[in-house]
């Protein structure tokens, strides 16, 4: 594994939605549309499965922070 591969792997994150906790307020996709969209019922849909770009990880962190139910979490894959 090269140094670049190791660095990318350390920075890679996944945004996960707990649909049972989500109340569909829409704050996440209103704030961070580059990483979260919505379905026809107004519930969040993750745009990218794996987040590697720094700006997408930051947007995902903001989306998770906006959720009043804490239904979004940012995980390492």
C-alpha positions in Angstrom: 0.0 0.0 0.0 1.4 3.4 -0.9 1.5 6.4 1.3 -1.3 8.1 -0.7 -3.5 5.0 -0.3 -3.0 5.0 3.4 -3.8 8.8 3.7 -7.0 8.4 1.6 -8.1 5.5 3.7 -7.6 7.5 7.0 -9.6 10.4 5.6 -12.4 8.3 4.1 -15.8 8.5 5.9 -19.3 7.2 5.4 -22.5 9.2 6.3 -25.2 6.9 7.7 -28.8 7.6 8.3 -30.8 5.9 11.1 -34.2 5.9 9.4 -35.9 4.8 12.6 -34.7 8.0 14.4 -35.2 10.4 11.5 -38.2 12.7 11.7 -37.8 14.1 8.2 -37.2 17.8 9.2 -34.9 18.3 6.2 -32.3 20.3 8.0 -29.5 17.9 6.8 -30.2 18.2 3.0 -31.0 21.9 3.3 -27.6 22.5 4.8 -25.5 20.0 2.9 -27.1 19.2 -0.5 -23.8 18.0 -1.9 -23.9 14.9 0.4 -27.5 14.5 1.4 -30.6 14.6 -0.9 -34.2 13.7 0.0 -36.7 11.1 -1.2 -40.3 11.9 -2.2 -41.4 11.7 1.4 -38.8 14.2 2.6 -36.5 11.7 4.2 -32.7 11.9 3.7 -30.9 10.0 1.0 -27.1 9.8 1.0 -25.7 11.1 -2.3 -22.3 9.4 -2.1 -21.7 6.1 -0.2 -18.0 6.9 0.6 -16.8 10.4 1.3 -13.2 11.1 0.4 -13.0 14.8 -0.4 -12.3 17.1 2.6 -15.2 19.4 1.7 -17.7 16.5 1.5 -16.6 15.2 4.9 -17.0 18.7 6.3 -20.5 19.0 4.7 -21.4 15.6 6.2 -20.2 16.7 9.7 -22.4 19.8 9.3 -25.4 17.7 8.2 -25.0 15.4 11.2 -24.7 18.4 13.6 -27.9 19.9 12.2 -30.0 16.8 13.0 -32.2 17.3 16.1 -32.7 13.5 16.4 -29.0 12.7 15.8 -30.2 10.3 13.0 -27.0 11.0 11.0 -23.6 9.7 11.9 -20.2 9.9 10.2 -18.3 6.6 10.3 -15.0 5.3 9.1 -15.6 2.5 6.5 
